[in-house]
Amino acid sequence: MRVVEVTAYGGPEVLRMARRPEPEAGAEPGKVRVRLKAAGVNQADLRIRAGRYADSVGPLKPPFVLGTDFAGKLLDAAPGMPVGTRVGGFVPWFEMLTGDGTYAETIWADPEWLAVIPDEVDFTVAASLPLASATAQQGLDRLALPAGATVLVTGASAVVGRLAVQYASAAGLRVVAVAHEGDEPELRVLGADHVVPRGVPADVVAKVLAGDPDGVDGVFDGGIFGEALLPVVKDGGAFAAIAPDRVPAAERGIRVETVRAVPDAARLAESLRKVAARELVTRVADVMPLEEVAEAHRRAEAGHRPGRIVLMI
């Protein structure tokens, strides 16, 4: 089968198409094979490829296969899901550290990772959702803010932040979103109470404090600003960091939470249902063939079109 390997740490040029043996039925007890139709390109993929997390992956060295999000069809039956069922989910790449990701034609998956994709949701949209949805929901869980509290969501133009805005609003939080100019009208529809244009951290801090002089109760740092945002958090507030290399040191009684999402099939199934019913909005920036993965990484790093880049397989 075709896969994309990281041949060494570096830029997008280190990504290479390769061939590996097709998984054989029953070879991995307790797991099922999924024939992929689409895989998402996440910021974590870019950072792993660049070597930023080399110390975090222990003995794992290139060549390895990146990728967490996936959507495809079952090649083996899973509980309640016959062969051919359309399924989505994400591989907990950091927890497994096998180097077997979703930039591949076929993967092994634990049935507990899998959610059925509704017929109304296409594979590319489904592949944009699993890790982002889990990160947004579990990050807000870790903040544990009461209804009526104010949360600042950075990166609100991108998939994770956009979902965090929607989940936070649904939970009764007042949402301040940091986003690209031009996204304000849509984000207000999605639940943001106030939108601040993205920019250098000092400018973002000044604009947030102009609207909330006493600061915010919590920060969901989807834009990976890190410690530069601490001045906007009230004493005793909370900060959720989604990148392990951008975790601020706690100060002024601020509780800092590092979020590494774990699969939650039930929540993913509900989110997919909401996408199908147009009750939840995700964002796909580009859809590209697997062979153009290096260009996909270049576009993701450039960030000109916020949203998930999805590889068609």
DRENDREN-765584 format. One line per field, with one value per residue: residue in three letters; y, x, z of N, C-alpha, C in turn; residue number from 1. Coordinates in steps of 0.05 Angstrom, whole numbers, plus 5000, padded with zeros to 4 digits. Example, Ala and Ser with C-alpha at 12.3 -4.5 7.8 and 13.67 -1.06 7.14 Angstrom:
2
r <- ala  ser
npy <- 4886  4955
npx <- 5264  5257
npz <- 5156  5142
capy <- 4910  4979
capx <- 5246  5273
capz <- 5156  5143
cpy <- 4934  5001
cpx <- 5264  5258
cpz <- 5156  5157
k <- 1  2
END
This chain:
313
r <- met  arg  val  val  glu  val  thr  ala  tyr  gly  gly  pro  glu  val  leu  arg  met  ala  arg  arg  pro  glu  pro  glu  ala  gly  ala  glu  pro  gly  lys  val  arg  val  arg  leu  lys  ala  ala  gly  val  asn  gln  ala  asp  leu  arg  ile  arg  ala  gly  arg  tyr  ala  asp  ser  val  gly  pro  leu  lys  pro  pro  phe  val  leu  gly  thr  asp  phe  ala  gly  lys  leu  leu  asp  ala  ala  pro  gly  met  pro  val  gly  thr  arg  val  gly  gly  phe  val  pro  trp  phe  glu  met  leu  thr  gly  asp  gly  thr  tyr  ala  glu  thr  ile  trp  ala  asp  pro  glu  trp  leu  ala  val  ile  pro  asp  glu  val  asp  phe  thr  val  ala  ala  ser  leu  pro  leu  ala  ser  ala  thr  ala  gln  gln  gly  leu  asp  arg  leu  ala  leu  pro  ala  gly  ala  thr  val  leu  val  thr  gly  ala  ser  ala  val  val  gly  arg  leu  ala  val  gln  tyr  ala  ser  ala  ala  gly  leu  arg  val  val  ala  val  ala  his  glu  gly  asp  glu  pro  glu  leu  arg  val  leu  gly  ala  asp  his  val  val  pro  arg  gly  val  pro  ala  asp  val  val  ala  lys  val  leu  ala  gly  asp  pro  asp  gly  val  asp  gly  val  phe  asp  gly  gly  ile  phe  gly  glu  ala  leu  leu  pro  val  val  lys  asp  gly  gly  ala  phe  ala  ala  ile  ala  pro  asp  arg  val  pro  ala  ala  glu  arg  gly  ile  arg  val  glu  thr  val  arg  ala  val  pro  asp  ala  ala  arg  leu  ala  glu  ser  leu  arg  lys  val  ala  ala  arg  glu  leu  val  thr  arg  val  ala  asp  val  met  pro  leu  glu  glu  val  ala  glu  ala  his  arg  arg  ala  glu  ala  gly  his  arg  pro  gly  arg  ile  val  leu  met  ile
npy <- 4976  5047  5097  5156  5175  5205  5221  5243  5291  5356  5404  5408  5380  5332  5294  5234  5192  5123  5051  5002  4938  4912  4913  4852  4814  4802  4803  4840  4832  4850  4896  4931  4936  4996  5023  5079  5140  5193  5238  5281  5340  5361  5412  5390  5349  5379  5400  5355  5333  5373  5365  5387  5360  5320  5303  5285  5239  5197  5136  5132  5141  5172  5131  5146  5145  5198  5229  5234  5243  5211  5185  5135  5069  5009  4951  4905  4876  4911  4918  4927  4950  4935  4905  4953  4997  5067  5104  5147  5177  5185  5170  5159  5183  5201  5173  5120  5116  5085  5100  5093  5124  5162  5178  5142  5085  5044  5031  5005  5004  5015  4991  5023  5074  5091  5124  5124  5153  5198  5193  5242  5270  5283  5247  5281  5324  5297  5279  5324  5333  5297  5297  5353  5365  5333  5357  5409  5401  5371  5406  5450  5423  5415  5468  5479  5520  5558  5567  5629  5651  5682  5664  5664  5650  5632  5629  5624  5624  5578  5505  5478  5521  5545  5505  5504  5554  5545  5501  5524  5567  5539  5516  5557  5597  5662  5684  5706  5716  5705  5721  5717  5777  5793  5747  5757  5765  5712  5683  5708  5690  5637  5637  5671  5726  5771  5793  5793  5819  5778  5782  5808  5783  5824  5863  5835  5823  5876  5891  5854  5866  5917  5909  5876  5897  5876  5828  5758  5697  5649  5617  5587  5563  5559  5581  5577  5615  5617  5635  5690  5707  5707  5756  5770  5739  5731  5735  5672  5647  5604  5567  5535  5497  5473  5456  5422  5448  5500  5515  5555  5578  5573  5628  5678  5648  5624  5569  5522  5482  5426  5401  5341  5308  5251  5193  5194  5163  5166  5221  5240  5217  5244  5296  5291  5279  5328  5360  5339  5355  5408  5437  5445  5472  5458  5468  5465  5477  5463  5410  5357  5311  5252  5247  5298  5315  5343  5395  5405  5409  5454  5494  5491  5509  5561  5583  5615  5603  5593  5534  5463  5425  5373  5308  5269  5201
npx <- 5017  5006  5042  5060  5122  5161  5224  5267  5280  5256  5241  5181  5201  5222  5184  5162  5134  5121  5122  5089  5076  5010  4962  4943  4883  4865  4916  4929  4909  4846  4841  4817  4816  4818  4800  4825  4795  4804  4848  4867  4909  4945  4966  5001  5025  5058  5094  5117  5142  5180  5214  5206  5184  5219  5244  5201  5182  5213  5247  5230  5246  5255  5250  5180  5108  5064  5003  4937  4879  4825  4782  4741  4727  4705  4744  4742  4694  4667  4644  4576  4583  4584  4624  4647  4622  4619  4667  4697  4752  4807  4876  4912  4968  5014  5009  5012  5060  5081  5094  5059  5017  4962  4972  4965  4942  4913  4896  4907  4857  4831  4769  4743  4756  4725  4673  4610  4601  4553  4509  4502  4548  4609  4671  4716  4700  4688  4739  4763  4748  4755  4803  4807  4756  4756  4799  4781  4734  4753  4792  4761  4734  4776  4787  4741  4702  4649  4580  4567  4617  4676  4710  4770  4783  4834  4859  4811  4794  4811  4804  4803  4797  4751  4713  4717  4696  4642  4627  4638  4602  4554  4556  4543  4580  4611  4641  4702  4734  4794  4812  4820  4815  4753  4727  4693  4634  4615  4634  4607  4556  4565  4571  4607  4616  4647  4696  4765  4815  4867  4938  5003  5024  5025  4991  4943  4933  4926  4879  4842  4840  4821  4768  4753  4770  4782  4802  4799  4765  4785  4830  4828  4877  4878  4906  4959  4991  5015  5053  5051  4999  4982  4976  4922  4891  4851  4871  4878  4852  4844  4882  4886  4930  4947  4992  5050  5099  5087  5070  5053  5087  5057  5027  5006  4966  4941  4913  4944  4932  4951  4933  4922  4888  4844  4816  4746  4694  4638  4627  4648  4614  4567  4582  4591  4539  4515  4542  4521  4469  4474  4484  4532  4594  4649  4714  4742  4800  4831  4831  4871  4909  4940  4992  5010  5027  5072  5066  5017  5033  5066  5027  4996  5032  5041  4992  4953  4901  4857  4837  4824  4869  4859  4877  4864  4856
npz <- 5000  4991  5027  5064  5084  5136  5125  5150  5201  5187  5134  5091  5048  5066  5066  5036  4986  4995  4996  5034  5066  5055  5107  5139  5149  5216  5237  5276  5337  5365  5337  5279  5207  5169  5108  5081  5060  5067  5101  5153  5156  5208  5255  5293  5262  5229  5266  5289  5244  5234  5275  5325  5367  5379  5425  5454  5431  5444  5432  5380  5313  5249  5189  5192  5194  5190  5217  5243  5243  5209  5156  5129  5103  5135  5132  5161  5205  5260  5329  5323  5275  5210  5157  5110  5132  5138  5171  5221  5257  5304  5307  5365  5363  5392  5439  5424  5393  5351  5301  5261  5224  5194  5142  5097  5059  5084  5151  5218  5268  5333  5352  5390  5378  5337  5301  5269  5206  5185  5128  5104  5110  5079  5064  5067  5099  5145  5159  5177  5228  5276  5314  5324  5344  5391  5418  5426  5458  5502  5521  5538  5578  5614  5628  5658  5668  5697  5675  5644  5654  5625  5567  5530  5464  5423  5355  5328  5276  5254  5252  5304  5341  5321  5330  5386  5400  5386  5420  5470  5471  5469  5519  5552  5561  5559  5501  5476  5417  5380  5316  5244  5205  5178  5190  5230  5226  5215  5259  5301  5290  5301  5355  5383  5427  5424  5379  5365  5324  5297  5311  5329  5393  5435  5415  5411  5465  5485  5457  5475  5530  5526  5516  5558  5614  5664  5653  5629  5647  5631  5583  5521  5483  5423  5382  5394  5424  5474  5533  5526  5528  5581  5610  5601  5632  5689  5759  5789  5748  5689  5641  5580  5544  5481  5454  5468  5471  5480  5532  5584  5644  5707  5741  5788  5811  5769  5736  5697  5643  5606  5544  5515  5471  5477  5443  5436  5422  5427  5435  5388  5350  5362  5349  5294  5279  5290  5253  5207  5213  5208  5254  5276  5256  5216  5185  5122  5088  5042  4995  4977  4937  4963  4943  4939  4988  5010  4990  5014  5068  5063  5051  5097  5135  5117  5126  5099  5084  5131  5165  5160  5122  5078  5060  5003  4992
capy <- 5000  5073  5113  5179  5173  5226  5207  5256  5316  5379  5417  5390  5363  5306  5275  5218  5169  5097  5028  4983  4915  4916  4898  4827  4811  4786  4805  4856  4824  4871  4919  4927  4952  5016  5033  5107  5157  5220  5242  5309  5350  5376  5427  5371  5336  5397  5403  5330  5331  5392  5357  5402  5342  5297  5293  5273  5213  5176  5121  5132  5156  5169  5138  5139  5156  5218  5230  5225  5243  5194  5177  5114  5047  4986  4926  4884  4883  4920  4916  4945  4963  4914  4913  4974  5020  5092  5110  5167  5176  5193  5153  5173  5179  5205  5152  5094  5119  5064  5112  5085  5145  5160  5184  5115  5075  5027  5032  4990  5021  5004  4997  5043  5101  5095  5134  5122  5178  5200  5194  5270  5282  5269  5238  5303  5339  5279  5277  5349  5337  5281  5308  5380  5364  5323  5376  5432  5393  5363  5430  5464  5407  5420  5495  5476  5546  5557  5582  5658  5659  5691  5648  5674  5628  5640  5612  5618  5620  5551  5485  5473  5545  5549  5486  5512  5576  5534  5485  5542  5582  5520  5511  5581  5615  5686  5678  5726  5700  5718  5709  5732  5797  5783  5724  5765  5759  5684  5675  5717  5671  5611  5640  5690  5751  5792  5782  5810  5811  5766  5799  5801  5779  5848  5877  5819  5828  5903  5892  5838  5881  5941  5901  5864  5909  5859  5802  5736  5676  5627  5619  5563  5574  5545  5594  5571  5639  5611  5652  5718  5713  5706  5781  5774  5720  5740  5719  5648  5637  5579  5568  5509  5497  5449  5449  5417  5467  5527  5514  5576  5573  5584  5652  5692  5628  5614  5540  5517  5454  5417  5385  5322  5295  5222  5187  5192  5156  5175  5249  5245  5210  5266  5319  5285  5282  5357  5370  5330  5371  5436  5449  5448  5479  5454  5484  5452  5497  5452  5381  5352  5283  5243  5251  5326  5320  5363  5420  5409  5419  5482  5511  5492  5526  5588  5593  5635  5596  5578  5511  5438  5414  5344  5291  5248  5177
capx <- 5000  5021  5043  5079  5141  5180  5250  5286  5268  5263  5219  5163  5216  5230  5161  5166  5117  5134  5104  5091  5057  4982  4955  4928  4862  4871  4944  4930  4886  4831  4839  4804  4828  4801  4810  4821  4787  4814  4864  4871  4936  4943  4990  5019  5040  5079  5114  5131  5160  5202  5232  5201  5176  5237  5249  5176  5175  5231  5264  5219  5262  5248  5225  5154  5084  5049  4975  4919  4851  4819  4755  4743  4708  4715  4750  4734  4671  4672  4619  4555  4591  4592  4644  4637  4612  4635  4675  4718  4764  4835  4896  4927  4995  5034  5006  5021  5088  5090  5102  5039  4996  4940  4981  4968  4917  4899  4907  4894  4843  4816  4740  4734  4762  4709  4646  4598  4598  4527  4510  4501  4575  4628  4695  4735  4691  4691  4767  4771  4735  4759  4822  4799  4732  4763  4816  4764  4716  4769  4805  4741  4729  4798  4783  4720  4691  4620  4564  4569  4645  4686  4733  4783  4791  4852  4858  4782  4789  4819  4784  4801  4786  4723  4696  4717  4677  4615  4622  4637  4577  4533  4558  4535  4603  4615  4664  4718  4749  4815  4808  4827  4796  4733  4713  4676  4605  4609  4640  4585  4534  4572  4570  4626  4604  4665  4718  4789  4832  4893  4961  5024  5012  5020  4967  4920  4929  4915  4852  4825  4837  4804  4740  4750  4791  4788  4812  4781  4766  4801  4839  4833  4897  4879  4925  4986  5005  5031  5054  5046  4971  4976  4966  4893  4877  4848  4884  4863  4838  4854  4894  4888  4950  4944  5018  5068  5122  5077  5056  5064  5090  5035  5032  4982  4945  4929  4916  4952  4925  4961  4912  4928  4862  4843  4792  4720  4676  4610  4626  4653  4589  4548  4591  4585  4510  4510  4552  4501  4444  4482  4484  4560  4608  4678  4724  4762  4813  4839  4831  4893  4916  4962  5018  5018  5029  5092  5053  4997  5047  5074  5004  4988  5051  5037  4968  4939  4873  4852  4820  4839  4876  4852  4889  4847  4872
capz <- 5000  4991  5051  5063  5106  5144  5121  5168  5211  5169  5121  5076  5028  5077  5062  5012  4981  4998  4997  5056  5062  5062  5132  5135  5168  5240  5245  5300  5354  5378  5319  5252  5185  5156  5082  5084  5038  5072  5125  5159  5162  5233  5263  5306  5241  5220  5287  5291  5220  5237  5297  5350  5389  5378  5453  5465  5418  5454  5413  5353  5294  5221  5176  5204  5180  5205  5213  5264  5234  5185  5149  5109  5105  5149  5118  5180  5221  5288  5343  5314  5249  5191  5136  5091  5146  5137  5198  5225  5283  5303  5319  5386  5353  5413  5460  5413  5385  5333  5276  5241  5223  5175  5115  5087  5047  5103  5178  5240  5287  5356  5348  5408  5367  5313  5300  5243  5192  5173  5099  5095  5114  5062  5078  5072  5122  5169  5167  5189  5254  5300  5334  5330  5362  5418  5431  5435  5480  5526  5531  5553  5602  5632  5639  5678  5674  5700  5656  5649  5654  5599  5557  5506  5446  5402  5332  5323  5247  5247  5259  5332  5354  5312  5346  5414  5402  5386  5444  5493  5471  5476  5548  5566  5566  5542  5484  5462  5397  5365  5290  5220  5197  5158  5201  5253  5223  5218  5287  5317  5285  5314  5384  5395  5436  5416  5362  5364  5301  5305  5306  5348  5420  5450  5404  5418  5493  5488  5447  5493  5555  5520  5518  5584  5629  5687  5643  5624  5667  5621  5556  5505  5465  5398  5364  5405  5432  5497  5556  5519  5534  5609  5621  5598  5650  5717  5780  5795  5724  5678  5614  5567  5523  5464  5443  5492  5471  5486  5557  5601  5672  5722  5757  5799  5817  5744  5732  5670  5635  5580  5533  5494  5468  5474  5428  5450  5399  5431  5430  5359  5336  5367  5334  5266  5276  5290  5228  5187  5217  5206  5281  5282  5231  5215  5163  5105  5072  5016  4991  4959  4936  4980  4929  4942  5017  5016  4985  5035  5091  5058  5053  5125  5150  5108  5140  5084  5085  5155  5163  5157  5096  5079  5038  4991  4990
cpy <- 5025  5086  5137  5176  5199  5213  5218  5280  5339  5391  5398  5372  5336  5285  5261  5196  5144  5075  5011  4960  4922  4901  4874  4823  4793  4789  4822  4850  4849  4896  4911  4945  4972  5025  5062  5120  5185  5220  5272  5315  5368  5391  5409  5356  5353  5399  5378  5327  5349  5385  5371  5384  5318  5286  5279  5246  5191  5163  5122  5151  5153  5144  5129  5153  5174  5214  5219  5222  5225  5191  5156  5093  5023  4963  4901  4894  4891  4918  4937  4958  4941  4924  4933  4998  5044  5101  5132  5165  5188  5174  5169  5168  5181  5183  5126  5094  5095  5075  5104  5105  5141  5171  5158  5106  5059  5029  5011  5010  5005  5010  5019  5072  5109  5105  5132  5150  5178  5202  5222  5283  5267  5264  5261  5319  5323  5278  5302  5351  5322  5292  5336  5381  5355  5343  5399  5424  5386  5387  5447  5449  5414  5449  5495  5503  5544  5573  5612  5668  5667  5675  5662  5650  5640  5620  5605  5616  5592  5530  5481  5497  5549  5530  5494  5535  5564  5518  5503  5557  5564  5514  5535  5600  5640  5682  5702  5711  5717  5705  5727  5754  5786  5760  5731  5759  5730  5674  5684  5699  5645  5613  5659  5716  5775  5780  5803  5801  5799  5785  5791  5799  5804  5863  5862  5823  5855  5904  5876  5854  5907  5934  5888  5873  5892  5832  5782  5714  5653  5632  5591  5572  5558  5556  5591  5596  5634  5632  5682  5727  5714  5733  5785  5757  5732  5723  5696  5637  5611  5583  5540  5511  5471  5441  5445  5435  5496  5528  5535  5566  5587  5609  5663  5673  5617  5584  5535  5487  5448  5397  5367  5304  5264  5215  5184  5188  5167  5205  5255  5239  5232  5290  5315  5288  5312  5370  5363  5347  5401  5451  5454  5452  5473  5470  5469  5473  5488  5422  5374  5322  5277  5249  5280  5334  5342  5391  5426  5420  5448  5501  5513  5510  5555  5600  5613  5629  5580  5556  5486  5432  5384  5331  5271  5224  5156
cpx <- 5018  5019  5060  5096  5156  5207  5271  5271  5276  5238  5201  5177  5224  5207  5164  5145  5133  5113  5110  5071  5029  4976  4937  4907  4871  4899  4948  4906  4873  4828  4827  4818  4808  4815  4804  4812  4799  4829  4869  4901  4933  4969  5010  5036  5064  5102  5130  5152  5184  5221  5227  5194  5195  5242  5225  5170  5195  5248  5254  5235  5251  5262  5200  5132  5069  5019  4959  4891  4848  4789  4758  4722  4721  4720  4744  4711  4680  4645  4598  4560  4600  4613  4631  4625  4631  4642  4697  4729  4792  4852  4911  4957  5016  5032  5017  5051  5098  5100  5083  5016  4977  4947  4986  4941  4901  4912  4894  4881  4830  4787  4730  4740  4741  4681  4635  4594  4570  4529  4512  4529  4595  4654  4714  4726  4694  4720  4778  4764  4747  4779  4815  4776  4740  4781  4799  4747  4732  4784  4786  4734  4751  4797  4762  4708  4660  4605  4565  4597  4654  4711  4744  4792  4808  4850  4829  4775  4795  4800  4781  4787  4757  4704  4695  4698  4648  4609  4621  4611  4554  4533  4551  4557  4601  4641  4676  4736  4770  4816  4818  4806  4778  4717  4693  4646  4599  4613  4618  4561  4539  4573  4589  4611  4621  4688  4740  4806  4858  4915  4983  5013  5006  4995  4942  4913  4916  4886  4833  4820  4821  4775  4733  4772  4800  4800  4791  4785  4784  4809  4840  4851  4899  4898  4954  5002  5023  5030  5048  5017  4964  4966  4935  4877  4875  4864  4866  4847  4850  4863  4897  4907  4948  4970  5038  5092  5113  5060  5068  5068  5068  5044  5005  4959  4931  4934  4921  4947  4937  4942  4923  4903  4865  4817  4768  4699  4648  4608  4630  4628  4569  4556  4586  4555  4503  4520  4531  4476  4449  4479  4512  4575  4638  4688  4746  4773  4820  4836  4851  4898  4939  4989  5028  5020  5049  5080  5031  5010  5056  5051  4995  5006  5048  5012  4951  4908  4867  4832  4837  4844  4873  4864  4869  4865  4859
cpz <- 5000  5019  5046  5088  5111  5143  5140  5179  5193  5158  5106  5056  5039  5075  5036  5010  4983  4997  5021  5052  5070  5088  5125  5157  5191  5250  5270  5317  5367  5361  5293  5232  5174  5130  5081  5058  5042  5099  5129  5164  5186  5239  5278  5286  5233  5240  5291  5268  5223  5259  5323  5373  5390  5405  5464  5453  5425  5433  5385  5335  5266  5209  5192  5189  5199  5202  5236  5254  5209  5181  5127  5113  5119  5130  5135  5197  5249  5302  5334  5287  5230  5172  5117  5105  5143  5165  5199  5253  5282  5318  5341  5382  5375  5434  5450  5406  5369  5307  5253  5242  5200  5147  5100  5075  5066  5130  5196  5259  5309  5351  5366  5399  5347  5317  5272  5231  5179  5142  5089  5097  5096  5077  5084  5096  5147  5178  5179  5218  5278  5321  5342  5350  5390  5433  5442  5459  5505  5538  5548  5579  5623  5644  5661  5687  5677  5679  5664  5650  5626  5591  5532  5489  5424  5379  5324  5294  5238  5258  5289  5346  5346  5327  5375  5419  5403  5411  5469  5494  5479  5506  5565  5574  5549  5527  5471  5443  5384  5337  5268  5215  5176  5169  5223  5249  5227  5246  5306  5314  5300  5344  5397  5402  5427  5400  5360  5341  5311  5298  5325  5376  5435  5441  5412  5448  5498  5479  5465  5519  5551  5523  5545  5603  5653  5679  5639  5644  5657  5592  5544  5482  5440  5378  5372  5409  5455  5518  5551  5526  5563  5620  5619  5618  5678  5736  5787  5772  5714  5649  5603  5543  5507  5451  5466  5493  5475  5511  5576  5630  5687  5738  5767  5804  5793  5741  5703  5664  5608  5569  5511  5491  5466  5459  5446  5428  5402  5425  5400  5343  5339  5350  5304  5260  5274  5264  5206  5189  5215  5232  5290  5256  5235  5191  5148  5087  5044  5017  4970  4959  4954  4969  4933  4971  5024  5012  5005  5061  5087  5061  5082  5141  5142  5121  5125  5084  5110  5152  5159  5128  5098  5055  5029  4985  4972
k <- 1  2  3  4  5  6  7  8  9  10  11  12  13  14  15  16  17  18  19  20  21  22  23  24  25  26  27  28  29  30  31  32  33  34  35  36  37  38  39  40  41  42  43  44  45  46  47  48  49  50  51  52  53  54  55  56  57  58  59  60  61  62  63  64  65  66  67  68  69  70  71  72  73  74  75  76  77  78  79  80  81  82  83  84  85  86  87  88  89  90  91  92  93  94  95  96  97  98  99  100  101  102  103  104  105  106  107  108  109  110  111  112  113  114  115  116  117  118  119  120  121  122  123  124  125  126  127  128  129  130  131  132  133  134  135  136  137  138  139  140  141  142  143  144  145  146  147  148  149  150  151  152  153  154  155  156  157  158  159  160  161  162  163  164  165  166  167  168  169  170  171  172  173  174  175  176  177  178  179  180  181  182  183  184  185  186  187  188  189  190  191  192  193  194  195  196  197  198  199  200  201  202  203  204  205  206  207  208  209  210  211  212  213  214  215  216  217  218  219  220  221  222  223  224  225  226  227  228  229  230  231  232  233  234  235  236  237  238  239  240  241  242  243  244  245  246  247  248  249  250  251  252  253  254  255  256  257  258  259  260  261  262  263  264  265  266  267  268  269  270  271  272  273  274  275  276  277  278  279  280  281  282  283  284  285  286  287  288  289  290  291  292  293  294  295  296  297  298  299  300  301  302  303  304  305  306  307  308  309  310  311  312  313
END
